[in-house]
Amino acid sequence: MFIERKKVPIAVEIKYSLSPQAAKGFWTSYRDLGCRKGFIVYPGSEAYPLEKDVFVLPLENITDMVK
């Protein structure tokens, strides 16, 4: 038996900066699409929360988005 998962969009923005901030368009899309999670991917080495349910992730941790 298979359980069908509801597909929910996530917002993703990729930055080159080591001190990334989400752009205005990220937040607009996040709200308009009804995202439950958001991620800012950057070339640094630390993962940390930016806001509630929005996280900054190093590129090497990109697979953490689907967990």
N, CA, C and O atoms as a Tripos MOL2 file, in Angstrom:
@<TRIPOS>MOLECULE
protein
  268   267    67     0     0
PROTEIN
NO_CHARGES

@<TRIPOS>ATOM
      1 N           0.8340   -1.1680    0.0000 N.3       1 MET1
      2 CA          0.0000    0.0000    0.0000 C.3       1 MET1
      3 C           0.8830    1.2370    0.0000 C.2       1 MET1
      4 O           1.8690    1.3080    0.7340 O.2       1 MET1
      5 N           0.5230    2.2130   -0.8290 N.am      2 PHE2
      6 CA          1.2740    3.4530   -0.9240 C.3       2 PHE2
      7 C           0.4550    4.5920   -0.3410 C.2       2 PHE2
      8 O          -0.7580    4.6660   -0.5410 O.2       2 PHE2
      9 N           1.1160    5.4640    0.3700 N.am      3 ILE3
     10 CA          0.4690    6.6450    0.9140 C.3       3 ILE3
     11 C           0.8290    7.8140    0.0120 C.2       3 ILE3
     12 O           2.0060    8.1050   -0.2030 O.2       3 ILE3
     13 N          -0.1800    8.4740   -0.5100 N.am      4 GLU4
     14 CA          0.0630    9.6020   -1.3940 C.3       4 GLU4
     15 C           0.4670   10.8230   -0.5700 C.2       4 GLU4
     16 O          -0.2240   11.1950    0.3790 O.2       4 GLU4
     17 N           1.5750   11.4370   -0.9310 N.am      5 ARG5
     18 CA          2.0200   12.6490   -0.2500 C.3       5 ARG5
     19 C           1.5050   13.8710   -0.9940 C.2       5 ARG5
     20 O           1.5140   13.9160   -2.2240 O.2       5 ARG5
     21 N           1.0700   14.8320   -0.2520 N.am      6 LYS6
     22 CA          0.6490   16.0870   -0.8610 C.3       6 LYS6
     23 C           1.9120   16.8820   -1.1920 C.2       6 LYS6
     24 O           2.7850   17.0640   -0.3440 O.2       6 LYS6
     25 N           1.9940   17.3470   -2.4210 N.am      7 LYS7
     26 CA          3.1500   18.1260   -2.8350 C.3       7 LYS7
     27 C           2.9380   19.5810   -2.4370 C.2       7 LYS7
     28 O           1.9480   20.2100   -2.8120 O.2       7 LYS7
     29 N           3.8810   20.0930   -1.6770 N.am      8 VAL8
     30 CA          3.8290   21.4640   -1.1970 C.3       8 VAL8
     31 C           5.0700   22.1860   -1.7180 C.2       8 VAL8
     32 O           6.1850   21.6850   -1.5670 O.2       8 VAL8
     33 N           4.8880   23.3510   -2.3280 N.am      9 PRO9
     34 CA          6.0540   24.0580   -2.8640 C.3       9 PRO9
     35 C           6.9730   24.5760   -1.7590 C.2       9 PRO9
     36 O           6.5260   24.9120   -0.6630 O.2       9 PRO9
     37 N           8.2540   24.6310   -2.0740 N.am     10 ILE10
     38 CA          9.2290   25.2800   -1.2070 C.3      10 ILE10
     39 C           9.8760   26.3980   -2.0140 C.2      10 ILE10
     40 O          10.0050   26.3060   -3.2350 O.2      10 ILE10
     41 N          10.2750   27.4370   -1.3270 N.am     11 ALA11
     42 CA         10.9370   28.5620   -1.9900 C.3      11 ALA11
     43 C          12.4450   28.3810   -1.8500 C.2      11 ALA11
     44 O          12.9450   28.0590   -0.7730 O.2      11 ALA11
     45 N          13.1650   28.5940   -2.9580 N.am     12 VAL12
     46 CA         14.6190   28.4500   -2.9510 C.3      12 VAL12
     47 C          15.2290   29.6440   -3.6740 C.2      12 VAL12
     48 O          14.7980   30.0160   -4.7650 O.2      12 VAL12
     49 N          16.2290   30.2280   -3.0500 N.am     13 GLU13
     50 CA         16.9810   31.3150   -3.6800 C.3      13 GLU13
     51 C          18.4590   30.9780   -3.5320 C.2      13 GLU13
     52 O          18.8920   30.5100   -2.4790 O.2      13 GLU13
     53 N          19.2210   31.2150   -4.5770 N.am     14 ILE14
     54 CA         20.6490   30.9130   -4.5600 C.3      14 ILE14
     55 C          21.4170   32.2210   -4.5740 C.2      14 ILE14
     56 O          21.1680   33.0980   -5.4010 O.2      14 ILE14
     57 N          22.3550   32.3370   -3.6440 N.am     15 LYS15
     58 CA         23.1420   33.5560   -3.4960 C.3      15 LYS15
     59 C          24.6290   33.2450   -3.6150 C.2      15 LYS15
     60 O          25.0750   32.1390   -3.3090 O.2      15 LYS15
     61 N          25.3750   34.2310   -4.0600 N.am     16 TYR16
     62 CA         26.8270   34.1070   -4.1610 C.3      16 TYR16
     63 C          27.5110   34.6900   -2.9270 C.2      16 TYR16
     64 O          28.6680   34.3700   -2.6550 O.2      16 TYR16
     65 N          26.8220   35.5270   -2.1890 N.am     17 SER17
     66 CA         27.3660   36.2240   -1.0320 C.3      17 SER17
     67 C          27.5460   35.2900    0.1640 C.2      17 SER17
     68 O          26.7980   34.3270    0.3320 O.2      17 SER17
     69 N          28.5480   35.5900    0.9910 N.am     18 LEU18
     70 CA         28.7460   34.8330    2.2240 C.3      18 LEU18
     71 C          27.8560   35.3430    3.3610 C.2      18 LEU18
     72 O          27.8190   34.7490    4.4380 O.2      18 LEU18
     73 N          27.1450   36.4360    3.1180 N.am     19 SER19
     74 CA         26.1690   36.9450    4.0960 C.3      19 SER19
     75 C          24.8430   37.1680    3.3630 C.2      19 SER19
     76 O          24.4300   38.3060    3.1400 O.2      19 SER19
     77 N          24.1850   36.0740    2.9940 N.am     20 PRO20
     78 CA         22.9940   36.1590    2.1370 C.3      20 PRO20
     79 C          21.7700   36.7130    2.8500 C.2      20 PRO20
     80 O          21.5580   36.4840    4.0400 O.2      20 PRO20
     81 N          20.9870   37.4350    2.0960 N.am     21 GLN21
     82 CA         19.6800   37.9180    2.5420 C.3      21 GLN21
     83 C          18.6720   37.5750    1.4490 C.2      21 GLN21
     84 O          18.9970   37.6080    0.2620 O.2      21 GLN21
     85 N          17.4810   37.2540    1.8480 N.am     22 ALA22
     86 CA         16.4310   36.9450    0.8750 C.3      22 ALA22
     87 C          15.9610   38.2280    0.2030 C.2      22 ALA22
     88 O          15.7600   39.2470    0.8640 O.2      22 ALA22
     89 N          15.7880   38.1710   -1.1050 N.am     23 ALA23
     90 CA         15.3090   39.3210   -1.8700 C.3      23 ALA23
     91 C          13.8050   39.4950   -1.6780 C.2      23 ALA23
     92 O          13.1180   38.5750   -1.2360 O.2      23 ALA23
     93 N          13.3070   40.6640   -2.0090 N.am     24 LYS24
     94 CA         11.8750   40.9510   -1.8970 C.3      24 LYS24
     95 C          11.0520   39.9450   -2.7030 C.2      24 LYS24
     96 O           9.9890   39.5100   -2.2580 O.2      24 LYS24
     97 N          11.5420   39.5760   -3.8870 N.am     25 GLY25
     98 CA         10.8410   38.6100   -4.7250 C.3      25 GLY25
     99 C          10.7320   37.2340   -4.0820 C.2      25 GLY25
    100 O           9.7550   36.5190   -4.3050 O.2      25 GLY25
    101 N          11.7230   36.8610   -3.2910 N.am     26 PHE26
    102 CA         11.6780   35.5870   -2.5610 C.3      26 PHE26
    103 C          10.4750   35.5870   -1.6260 C.2      26 PHE26
    104 O           9.6900   34.6390   -1.6100 O.2      26 PHE26
    105 N          10.3360   36.6610   -0.8440 N.am     27 TRP27
    106 CA          9.2480   36.7290    0.1300 C.3      27 TRP27
    107 C           7.8860   36.7980   -0.5490 C.2      27 TRP27
    108 O           6.9180   36.2060   -0.0690 O.2      27 TRP27
    109 N           7.8110   37.5090   -1.6500 N.am     28 THR28
    110 CA          6.5570   37.5940   -2.3960 C.3      28 THR28
    111 C           6.1520   36.2150   -2.9040 C.2      28 THR28
    112 O           5.0020   35.8060   -2.7460 O.2      28 THR28
    113 N           7.0840   35.5050   -3.5050 N.am     29 SER29
    114 CA          6.8110   34.1560   -4.0180 C.3      29 SER29
    115 C           6.4770   33.1950   -2.8820 C.2      29 SER29
    116 O           5.5650   32.3770   -3.0020 O.2      29 SER29
    117 N           7.2120   33.2940   -1.7880 N.am     30 TYR30
    118 CA          7.0000   32.4390   -0.6170 C.3      30 TYR30
    119 C           5.5480   32.5480   -0.1510 C.2      30 TYR30
    120 O           4.8900   31.5370    0.0920 O.2      30 TYR30
    121 N           5.0650   33.7620   -0.0320 N.am     31 ARG31
    122 CA          3.6730   33.9790    0.4150 C.3      31 ARG31
    123 C           2.6650   33.5820   -0.6610 C.2      31 ARG31
    124 O           1.6990   32.8740   -0.3740 O.2      31 ARG31
    125 N           2.8810   34.0330   -1.8960 N.am     32 ASP32
    126 CA          1.9180   33.7840   -2.9730 C.3      32 ASP32
    127 C           1.7360   32.3020   -3.2850 C.2      32 ASP32
    128 O           0.6340   31.8680   -3.6220 O.2      32 ASP32
    129 N           2.8080   31.5280   -3.1730 N.am     33 LEU33
    130 CA          2.7280   30.0950   -3.4660 C.3      33 LEU33
    131 C           2.3030   29.2650   -2.2630 C.2      33 LEU33
    132 O           2.0560   28.0660   -2.3960 O.2      33 LEU33
    133 N           2.2150   29.8810   -1.1010 N.am     34 GLY34
    134 CA          1.8220   29.1560    0.1060 C.3      34 GLY34
    135 C           2.8900   28.1840    0.5710 C.2      34 GLY34
    136 O           2.5750   27.0940    1.0490 O.2      34 GLY34
    137 N           4.1410   28.5670    0.4350 N.am     35 CYS35
    138 CA          5.2500   27.6850    0.8310 C.3      35 CYS35
    139 C           5.2640   27.4900    2.3400 C.2      35 CYS35
    140 O           4.9560   28.4050    3.1040 O.2      35 CYS35
    141 N           5.6210   26.3010    2.7470 N.am     36 ARG36
    142 CA          5.7580   26.0190    4.1800 C.3      36 ARG36
    143 C           7.2030   26.1350    4.6270 C.2      36 ARG36
    144 O           7.4760   26.2960    5.8170 O.2      36 ARG36
    145 N           8.1360   26.0540    3.6790 N.am     37 LYS37
    146 CA          9.5580   26.1790    3.9760 C.3      37 LYS37
    147 C          10.2280   26.9940    2.8830 C.2      37 LYS37
    148 O           9.7600   27.0580    1.7470 O.2      37 LYS37
    149 N          11.3350   27.6140    3.2610 N.am     38 GLY38
    150 CA         12.1300   28.3550    2.3010 C.3      38 GLY38
    151 C          13.6080   28.1600    2.6000 C.2      38 GLY38
    152 O          14.0040   27.9460    3.7450 O.2      38 GLY38
    153 N          14.4150   28.2380    1.5480 N.am     39 PHE39
    154 CA         15.8540   28.0280    1.7040 C.3      39 PHE39
    155 C          16.6270   29.0370    0.8770 C.2      39 PHE39
    156 O          16.2830   29.3250   -0.2700 O.2      39 PHE39
    157 N          17.6760   29.5680    1.4810 N.am     40 ILE40
    158 CA         18.6330   30.4110    0.7900 C.3      40 ILE40
    159 C          19.9130   29.5860    0.7400 C.2      40 ILE40
    160 O          20.4920   29.2750    1.7810 O.2      40 ILE40
    161 N          20.3520   29.2350   -0.4480 N.am     41 VAL41
    162 CA         21.5580   28.4180   -0.6260 C.3      41 VAL41
    163 C          22.7160   29.3570   -0.9330 C.2      41 VAL41
    164 O          22.6010   30.2370   -1.7870 O.2      41 VAL41
    165 N          23.8410   29.1660   -0.2310 N.am     42 TYR42
    166 CA         24.9880   30.0530   -0.4180 C.3      42 TYR42
    167 C          26.2930   29.2610   -0.3230 C.2      42 TYR42
    168 O          26.2770   28.0960    0.0750 O.2      42 TYR42
    169 N          27.4370   29.8840   -0.6890 N.am     43 PRO43
    170 CA         28.7000   29.1400   -0.7150 C.3      43 PRO43
    171 C          29.4100   29.0300    0.6400 C.2      43 PRO43
    172 O          30.5550   28.5810    0.6910 O.2      43 PRO43
    173 N          28.7670   29.4250    1.7190 N.am     44 GLY44
    174 CA         29.3850   29.3580    3.0460 C.3      44 GLY44
    175 C          29.3620   27.9510    3.6260 C.2      44 GLY44
    176 O          29.0620   26.9800    2.9310 O.2      44 GLY44
    177 N          29.6860   27.8590    4.9120 N.am     45 SER45
    178 CA         29.7740   26.5390    5.5480 C.3      45 SER45
    179 C          28.8130   26.3530    6.7150 C.2      45 SER45
    180 O          28.7240   25.2520    7.2580 O.2      45 SER45
    181 N          28.0950   27.3900    7.1130 N.am     46 GLU46
    182 CA         27.1820   27.3170    8.2520 C.3      46 GLU46
    183 C          25.7260   27.2660    7.7920 C.2      46 GLU46
    184 O          25.3320   27.9850    6.8740 O.2      46 GLU46
    185 N          24.9350   26.4140    8.4340 N.am     47 ALA47
    186 CA         23.4850   26.3990    8.2140 C.3      47 ALA47
    187 C          22.8560   27.0990    9.4090 C.2      47 ALA47
    188 O          23.2460   26.8580   10.5510 O.2      47 ALA47
    189 N          21.8730   27.9720    9.1450 N.am     48 TYR48
    190 CA         21.2250   28.6860   10.2350 C.3      48 TYR48
    191 C          19.8470   29.1740    9.8000 C.2      48 TYR48
    192 O          19.5900   29.3450    8.6080 O.2      48 TYR48
    193 N          18.9580   29.3990   10.7790 N.am     49 PRO49
    194 CA         17.6260   29.9090   10.4350 C.3      49 PRO49
    195 C          17.7110   31.3980   10.1000 C.2      49 PRO49
    196 O          18.4660   32.1430   10.7240 O.2      49 PRO49
    197 N          16.9320   31.8160    9.1150 N.am     50 LEU50
    198 CA         16.8530   33.2290    8.7540 C.3      50 LEU50
    199 C          15.5940   33.8360    9.3640 C.2      50 LEU50
    200 O          15.6260   34.9330    9.9210 O.2      50 LEU50
    201 N          14.5080   33.1210    9.2530 N.am     51 GLU51
    202 CA         13.2110   33.4890    9.8290 C.3      51 GLU51
    203 C          12.4990   32.1780   10.1330 C.2      51 GLU51
    204 O          13.0500   31.1010    9.9060 O.2      51 GLU51
    205 N          11.2860   32.2690   10.6430 N.am     52 LYS52
    206 CA         10.5240   31.0480   10.9170 C.3      52 LYS52
    207 C          10.3270   30.2680    9.6180 C.2      52 LYS52
    208 O           9.7750   30.7960    8.6530 O.2      52 LYS52
    209 N          10.7730   29.0250    9.5930 N.am     53 ASP53
    210 CA         10.6410   28.1070    8.4580 C.3      53 ASP53
    211 C          11.4190   28.5280    7.2110 C.2      53 ASP53
    212 O          11.1580   28.0200    6.1210 O.2      53 ASP53
    213 N          12.3640   29.4470    7.3600 N.am     54 VAL54
    214 CA         13.2520   29.8450    6.2620 C.3      54 VAL54
    215 C          14.6860   29.7040    6.7760 C.2      54 VAL54
    216 O          15.0530   30.2610    7.8110 O.2      54 VAL54
    217 N          15.4870   28.9420    6.0210 N.am     55 PHE55
    218 CA         16.8250   28.6020    6.4740 C.3      55 PHE55
    219 C          17.8790   28.9480    5.4280 C.2      55 PHE55
    220 O          17.6210   28.9050    4.2250 O.2      55 PHE55
    221 N          19.0690   29.2930    5.9120 N.am     56 VAL56
    222 CA         20.2190   29.4920    5.0440 C.3      56 VAL56
    223 C          21.0060   28.1840    5.0800 C.2      56 VAL56
    224 O          21.3180   27.6640    6.1520 O.2      56 VAL56
    225 N          21.3230   27.6590    3.8960 N.am     57 LEU57
    226 CA         22.0360   26.3890    3.8010 C.3      57 LEU57
    227 C          23.2670   26.5060    2.9180 C.2      57 LEU57
    228 O          23.2230   27.1520    1.8710 O.2      57 LEU57
    229 N          24.3720   25.8810    3.3370 N.am     58 PRO58
    230 CA         25.5210   25.7880    2.4410 C.3      58 PRO58
    231 C          25.1590   24.9030    1.2450 C.2      58 PRO58
    232 O          24.3200   24.0100    1.3540 O.2      58 PRO58
    233 N          25.7880   25.1570    0.1320 N.am     59 LEU59
    234 CA         25.5240   24.3590   -1.0680 C.3      59 LEU59
    235 C          25.7040   22.8680   -0.8000 C.2      59 LEU59
    236 O          24.9540   22.0510   -1.3340 O.2      59 LEU59
    237 N          26.6780   22.5080    0.0100 N.am     60 GLU60
    238 CA         26.9330   21.0880    0.2850 C.3      60 GLU60
    239 C          25.7980   20.4210    1.0630 C.2      60 GLU60
    240 O          25.7300   19.1930    1.1120 O.2      60 GLU60
    241 N          24.9120   21.2010    1.6660 N.am     61 ASN61
    242 CA         23.7860   20.6540    2.4180 C.3      61 ASN61
    243 C          22.4620   20.7740    1.6640 C.2      61 ASN61
    244 O          21.3950   20.7110    2.2740 O.2      61 ASN61
    245 N          22.5240   20.9430    0.3740 N.am     62 ILE62
    246 CA         21.3140   21.1930   -0.4220 C.3      62 ILE62
    247 C          20.2960   20.0510   -0.3120 C.2      62 ILE62
    248 O          19.0980   20.2860   -0.4710 O.2      62 ILE62
    249 N          20.7370   18.8550   -0.0500 N.am     63 THR63
    250 CA         19.7960   17.7360    0.0830 C.3      63 THR63
    251 C          18.9570   17.8390    1.3520 C.2      63 THR63
    252 O          17.9550   17.1340    1.4780 O.2      63 THR63
    253 N          19.3380   18.6970    2.2920 N.am     64 ASP64
    254 CA         18.5510   18.8940    3.5030 C.3      64 ASP64
    255 C          17.2030   19.5450    3.2190 C.2      64 ASP64
    256 O          16.3180   19.5370    4.0750 O.2      64 ASP64
    257 N          17.0400   20.1050    2.0290 N.am     65 MET65
    258 CA         15.7860   20.7630    1.6760 C.3      65 MET65
    259 C          14.6270   19.7850    1.5660 C.2      65 MET65
    260 O          13.4740   20.1680    1.7690 O.2      65 MET65
    261 N          14.9100   18.5490    1.2530 N.am     66 VAL66
    262 CA         13.8390   17.5760    1.0350 C.3      66 VAL66
    263 C          13.5660   16.7040    2.2440 C.2      66 VAL66
    264 O          12.7760   15.7640    2.1600 O.2      66 VAL66
    265 N          14.1880   16.9900    3.3380 N.am     67 LYS67
    266 CA         13.9720   16.1940    4.5620 C.3      67 LYS67
    267 C          12.8030   16.7070    5.3420 C.2      67 LYS67
    268 O          12.4760   16.1610    6.3960 O.2      67 LYS67
@<TRIPOS>BOND
     1     1     2 1
     2     2     3 1
     3     3     4 2
     4     3     5 am
     5     5     6 1
     6     6     7 1
     7     7     8 2
     8     7     9 am
     9     9    10 1
    10    10    11 1
    11    11    12 2
    12    11    13 am
    13    13    14 1
    14    14    15 1
    15    15    16 2
    16    15    17 am
    17    17    18 1
    18    18    19 1
    19    19    20 2
    20    19    21 am
    21    21    22 1
    22    22    23 1
    23    23    24 2
    24    23    25 am
    25    25    26 1
    26    26    27 1
    27    27    28 2
    28    27    29 am
    29    29    30 1
    30    30    31 1
    31    31    32 2
    32    31    33 am
    33    33    34 1
    34    34    35 1
    35    35    36 2
    36    35    37 am
    37    37    38 1
    38    38    39 1
    39    39    40 2
    40    39    41 am
    41    41    42 1
    42    42    43 1
    43    43    44 2
    44    43    45 am
    45    45    46 1
    46    46    47 1
    47    47    48 2
    48    47    49 am
    49    49    50 1
    50    50    51 1
    51    51    52 2
    52    51    53 am
    53    53    54 1
    54    54    55 1
    55    55    56 2
    56    55    57 am
    57    57    58 1
    58    58    59 1
    59    59    60 2
    60    59    61 am
    61    61    62 1
    62    62    63 1
    63    63    64 2
    64    63    65 am
    65    65    66 1
    66    66    67 1
    67    67    68 2
    68    67    69 am
    69    69    70 1
    70    70    71 1
    71    71    72 2
    72    71    73 am
    73    73    74 1
    74    74    75 1
    75    75    76 2
    76    75    77 am
    77    77    78 1
    78    78    79 1
    79    79    80 2
    80    79    81 am
    81    81    82 1
    82    82    83 1
    83    83    84 2
    84    83    85 am
    85    85    86 1
    86    86    87 1
    87    87    88 2
    88    87    89 am
    89    89    90 1
    90    90    91 1
    91    91    92 2
    92    91    93 am
    93    93    94 1
    94    94    95 1
    95    95    96 2
    96    95    97 am
    97    97    98 1
    98    98    99 1
    99    99   100 2
   100    99   101 am
   101   101   102 1
   102   102   103 1
   103   103   104 2
   104   103   105 am
   105   105   106 1
   106   106   107 1
   107   107   108 2
   108   107   109 am
   109   109   110 1
   110   110   111 1
   111   111   112 2
   112   111   113 am
   113   113   114 1
   114   114   115 1
   115   115   116 2
   116   115   117 am
   117   117   118 1
   118   118   119 1
   119   119   120 2
   120   119   121 am
   121   121   122 1
   122   122   123 1
   123   123   124 2
   124   123   125 am
   125   125   126 1
   126   126   127 1
   127   127   128 2
   128   127   129 am
   129   129   130 1
   130   130   131 1
   131   131   132 2
   132   131   133 am
   133   133   134 1
   134   134   135 1
   135   135   136 2
   136   135   137 am
   137   137   138 1
   138   138   139 1
   139   139   140 2
   140   139   141 am
   141   141   142 1
   142   142   143 1
   143   143   144 2
   144   143   145 am
   145   145   146 1
   146   146   147 1
   147   147   148 2
   148   147   149 am
   149   149   150 1
   150   150   151 1
   151   151   152 2
   152   151   153 am
   153   153   154 1
   154   154   155 1
   155   155   156 2
   156   155   157 am
   157   157   158 1
   158   158   159 1
   159   159   160 2
   160   159   161 am
   161   161   162 1
   162   162   163 1
   163   163   164 2
   164   163   165 am
   165   165   166 1
   166   166   167 1
   167   167   168 2
   168   167   169 am
   169   169   170 1
   170   170   171 1
   171   171   172 2
   172   171   173 am
   173   173   174 1
   174   174   175 1
   175   175   176 2
   176   175   177 am
   177   177   178 1
   178   178   179 1
   179   179   180 2
   180   179   181 am
   181   181   182 1
   182   182   183 1
   183   183   184 2
   184   183   185 am
   185   185   186 1
   186   186   187 1
   187   187   188 2
   188   187   189 am
   189   189   190 1
   190   190   191 1
   191   191   192 2
   192   191   193 am
   193   193   194 1
   194   194   195 1
   195   195   196 2
   196   195   197 am
   197   197   198 1
   198   198   199 1
   199   199   200 2
   200   199   201 am
   201   201   202 1
   202   202   203 1
   203   203   204 2
   204   203   205 am
   205   205   206 1
   206   206   207 1
   207   207   208 2
   208   207   209 am
   209   209   210 1
   210   210   211 1
   211   211   212 2
   212   211   213 am
   213   213   214 1
   214   214   215 1
   215   215   216 2
   216   215   217 am
   217   217   218 1
   218   218   219 1
   219   219   220 2
   220   219   221 am
   221   221   222 1
   222   222   223 1
   223   223   224 2
   224   223   225 am
   225   225   226 1
   226   226   227 1
   227   227   228 2
   228   227   229 am
   229   229   230 1
   230   230   231 1
   231   231   232 2
   232   231   233 am
   233   233   234 1
   234   234   235 1
   235   235   236 2
   236   235   237 am
   237   237   238 1
   238   238   239 1
   239   239   240 2
   240   239   241 am
   241   241   242 1
   242   242   243 1
   243   243   244 2
   244   243   245 am
   245   245   246 1
   246   246   247 1
   247   247   248 2
   248   247   249 am
   249   249   250 1
   250   250   251 1
   251   251   252 2
   252   251   253 am
   253   253   254 1
   254   254   255 1
   255   255   256 2
   256   255   257 am
   257   257   258 1
   258   258   259 1
   259   259   260 2
   260   259   261 am
   261   261   262 1
   262   262   263 1
   263   263   264 2
   264   263   265 am
   265   265   266 1
   266   266   267 1
   267   267   268 2
@<TRIPOS>SUBSTRUCTURE
     1 MET1         2 RESIDUE 1 A MET
     2 PHE2         6 RESIDUE 1 A PHE
     3 ILE3        10 RESIDUE 1 A ILE
     4 GLU4        14 RESIDUE 1 A GLU
     5 ARG5        18 RESIDUE 1 A ARG
     6 LYS6        22 RESIDUE 1 A LYS
     7 LYS7        26 RESIDUE 1 A LYS
     8 VAL8        30 RESIDUE 1 A VAL
     9 PRO9        34 RESIDUE 1 A PRO
    10 ILE10       38 RESIDUE 1 A ILE
    11 ALA11       42 RESIDUE 1 A ALA
    12 VAL12       46 RESIDUE 1 A VAL
    13 GLU13       50 RESIDUE 1 A GLU
    14 ILE14       54 RESIDUE 1 A ILE
    15 LYS15       58 RESIDUE 1 A LYS
    16 TYR16       62 RESIDUE 1 A TYR
    17 SER17       66 RESIDUE 1 A SER
    18 LEU18       70 RESIDUE 1 A LEU
    19 SER19       74 RESIDUE 1 A SER
    20 PRO20       78 RESIDUE 1 A PRO
    21 GLN21       82 RESIDUE 1 A GLN
    22 ALA22       86 RESIDUE 1 A ALA
    23 ALA23       90 RESIDUE 1 A ALA
    24 LYS24       94 RESIDUE 1 A LYS
    25 GLY25       98 RESIDUE 1 A GLY
    26 PHE26      102 RESIDUE 1 A PHE
    27 TRP27      106 RESIDUE 1 A TRP
    28 THR28      110 RESIDUE 1 A THR
    29 SER29      114 RESIDUE 1 A SER
    30 TYR30      118 RESIDUE 1 A TYR
    31 ARG31      122 RESIDUE 1 A ARG
    32 ASP32      126 RESIDUE 1 A ASP
    33 LEU33      130 RESIDUE 1 A LEU
    34 GLY34      134 RESIDUE 1 A GLY
    35 CYS35      138 RESIDUE 1 A CYS
    36 ARG36      142 RESIDUE 1 A ARG
    37 LYS37      146 RESIDUE 1 A LYS
    38 GLY38      150 RESIDUE 1 A GLY
    39 PHE39      154 RESIDUE 1 A PHE
    40 ILE40      158 RESIDUE 1 A ILE
    41 VAL41      162 RESIDUE 1 A VAL
    42 TYR42      166 RESIDUE 1 A TYR
    43 PRO43      170 RESIDUE 1 A PRO
    44 GLY44      174 RESIDUE 1 A GLY
    45 SER45      178 RESIDUE 1 A SER
    46 GLU46      182 RESIDUE 1 A GLU
    47 ALA47      186 RESIDUE 1 A ALA
    48 TYR48      190 RESIDUE 1 A TYR
    49 PRO49      194 RESIDUE 1 A PRO
    50 LEU50      198 RESIDUE 1 A LEU
    51 GLU51      202 RESIDUE 1 A GLU
    52 LYS52      206 RESIDUE 1 A LYS
    53 ASP53      210 RESIDUE 1 A ASP
    54 VAL54      214 RESIDUE 1 A VAL
    55 PHE55      218 RESIDUE 1 A PHE
    56 VAL56      222 RESIDUE 1 A VAL
    57 LEU57      226 RESIDUE 1 A LEU
    58 PRO58      230 RESIDUE 1 A PRO
    59 LEU59      234 RESIDUE 1 A LEU
    60 GLU60      238 RESIDUE 1 A GLU
    61 ASN61      242 RESIDUE 1 A ASN
    62 ILE62      246 RESIDUE 1 A ILE
    63 THR63      250 RESIDUE 1 A THR
    64 ASP64      254 RESIDUE 1 A ASP
    65 MET65      258 RESIDUE 1 A MET
    66 VAL66      262 RESIDUE 1 A VAL
    67 LYS67      266 RESIDUE 1 A LYS
